[in-house]
Amino acid sequence: MNQETEIRILEIKQEEWIAKLEEIGAILEGNWLQKRKVYDFHPVIENKWIRLRTNGKTTTLAIKEITDENIASGTNELEIEVSDFEKTAQILEELGYHYRSLEENKRIRYRYNNIEIDIDTWPLIPTYVEIEAPTEKEITDFLKKFTFDKGKITTLGVQSIYEKVYQIPFDFKVLTFESQIK
């Protein structure tokens, strides 16, 4: 599994971030509505799950594992590209995996050198930015270009952001912009 190094900055002003990203020469890579199905292992392994995700152009299947949600490098991921979201979901069902949740979010992705910057909007919570780079130093150096509330930096994942920051239990079967079903 590959180690991810990423942080999130909560409650951003999206227009200001986009303007600054474009000012410094970051390249817009896409603007998507992402859909994902999340599956538990059999038996369930705490802090480890399977994610099937598509943005309409690229579909990936991944194993995600949080090793320490309090550090930027605390998530491992093993990911492959698959050709078809629905057929991959069918294969997982045939293998005995039934999705725990269907989720969607809006994502605007920029790239600046080795750094991936995602402006993410999820149902029920304010928009945030996720910054992923090969090292924490690259993230720290990149952030020097921006003005923001340093108290809004977190290494928490999406589920923990819902639960720990906004006190919204993340027990949704469906979490989309049109529907939130528990």
RAFENUR-V281707 format. One record per residue. N is the residue number from 1. SS is DSSP state (alpha for helix, beta for strand, coil for the rest). OMEGA is omega as a letter, one per 30 degrees, with the letter a starting at -180 (none if undefined). BURIAL is 1 if it has 24 or more other C-alpha atoms within 12 Angstrom, else 0. Layout:
n & ss & omega & burial
N & SS & OMEGA & BURIAL
N & SS & OMEGA & BURIAL
This chain:
n & ss & omega & burial
1 & coil & l & 0
2 & beta & l & 0
3 & beta & l & 1
4 & beta & l & 1
5 & coil & a & 1
6 & beta & l & 1
7 & beta & l & 1
8 & beta & l & 1
9 & beta & a & 1
10 & coil & l & 1
11 & coil & a & 1
12 & coil & l & 1
13 & coil & a & 0
14 & alpha & a & 0
15 & alpha & l & 0
16 & alpha & l & 0
17 & alpha & l & 1
18 & alpha & l & 1
19 & alpha & a & 0
20 & alpha & l & 1
21 & alpha & l & 1
22 & alpha & l & 0
23 & alpha & a & 0
24 & coil & l & 0
25 & coil & l & 0
26 & coil & a & 1
27 & beta & l & 1
28 & beta & l & 0
29 & beta & l & 0
30 & beta & l & 0
31 & beta & a & 0
32 & beta & l & 1
33 & beta & a & 1
34 & beta & l & 1
35 & beta & l & 1
36 & beta & l & 1
37 & beta & a & 1
38 & beta & a & 1
39 & beta & l & 1
40 & beta & l & 1
41 & coil & l & 0
42 & coil & f & 0
43 & coil & a & 0
44 & coil & l & 0
45 & coil & a & 0
46 & coil & l & 0
47 & coil & l & 0
48 & beta & a & 1
49 & beta & l & 1
50 & beta & l & 1
51 & beta & l & 1
52 & beta & a & 1
53 & beta & l & 1
54 & beta & l & 1
55 & coil & a & 1
56 & coil & l & 0
57 & coil & a & 0
58 & coil & l & 0
59 & beta & a & 1
60 & beta & l & 1
61 & beta & a & 1
62 & beta & l & 1
63 & beta & a & 1
64 & beta & l & 1
65 & beta & l & 1
66 & beta & l & 1
67 & coil & l & 1
68 & coil & a & 0
69 & coil & a & 1
70 & coil & l & 0
71 & coil & a & 0
72 & coil & a & 1
73 & coil & a & 1
74 & coil & l & 1
75 & beta & l & 1
76 & beta & a & 1
77 & beta & l & 1
78 & beta & a & 0
79 & beta & l & 0
80 & beta & l & 0
81 & beta & l & 0
82 & beta & a & 0
83 & coil & a & 0
84 & coil & a & 0
85 & alpha & a & 1
86 & alpha & l & 0
87 & alpha & l & 0
88 & alpha & l & 1
89 & alpha & l & 1
90 & alpha & l & 0
91 & alpha & l & 0
92 & alpha & l & 0
93 & alpha & l & 0
94 & alpha & l & 0
95 & coil & l & 0
96 & coil & l & 0
97 & coil & l & 1
98 & coil & a & 1
99 & coil & l & 1
100 & coil & l & 1
101 & beta & l & 1
102 & beta & a & 1
103 & beta & l & 1
104 & beta & l & 1
105 & beta & l & 1
106 & beta & a & 1
107 & beta & l & 1
108 & beta & a & 1
109 & beta & l & 1
110 & beta & l & 1
111 & beta & l & 1
112 & beta & a & 1
113 & coil & a & 0
114 & coil & a & 0
115 & beta & l & 1
116 & beta & a & 1
117 & beta & a & 1
118 & beta & l & 1
119 & beta & a & 1
120 & beta & l & 1
121 & beta & l & 1
122 & beta & l & 1
123 & coil & l & 1
124 & coil & a & 0
125 & coil & l & 1
126 & coil & l & 1
127 & coil & l & 1
128 & beta & l & 1
129 & beta & l & 1
130 & beta & a & 1
131 & beta & a & 1
132 & beta & a & 1
133 & coil & l & 1
134 & coil & a & 0
135 & coil & l & 0
136 & alpha & l & 1
137 & alpha & l & 0
138 & alpha & l & 0
139 & alpha & a & 1
140 & alpha & l & 0
141 & alpha & l & 0
142 & alpha & a & 1
143 & alpha & l & 1
144 & coil & a & 0
145 & coil & a & 0
146 & coil & l & 0
147 & coil & a & 0
148 & coil & l & 0
149 & coil & a & 0
150 & alpha & l & 0
151 & alpha & a & 0
152 & alpha & l & 0
153 & beta & l & 1
154 & beta & l & 1
155 & coil & a & 1
156 & coil & l & 1
157 & coil & a & 1
158 & alpha & a & 1
159 & alpha & l & 1
160 & alpha & l & 0
161 & alpha & l & 1
162 & alpha & a & 1
163 & alpha & a & 0
164 & alpha & a & 0
165 & alpha & a & 0
166 & coil & l & 0
167 & coil & l & 0
168 & coil & l & 0
169 & coil & a & 0
170 & coil & a & 1
171 & coil & a & 0
172 & coil & l & 1
173 & coil & l & 0
174 & beta & l & 1
175 & beta & l & 1
176 & coil & l & 1
177 & coil & l & 0
178 & coil & a & 0
179 & coil & l & 0
180 & beta & a & 0
181 & beta & l & 0
182 & coil & none & 0
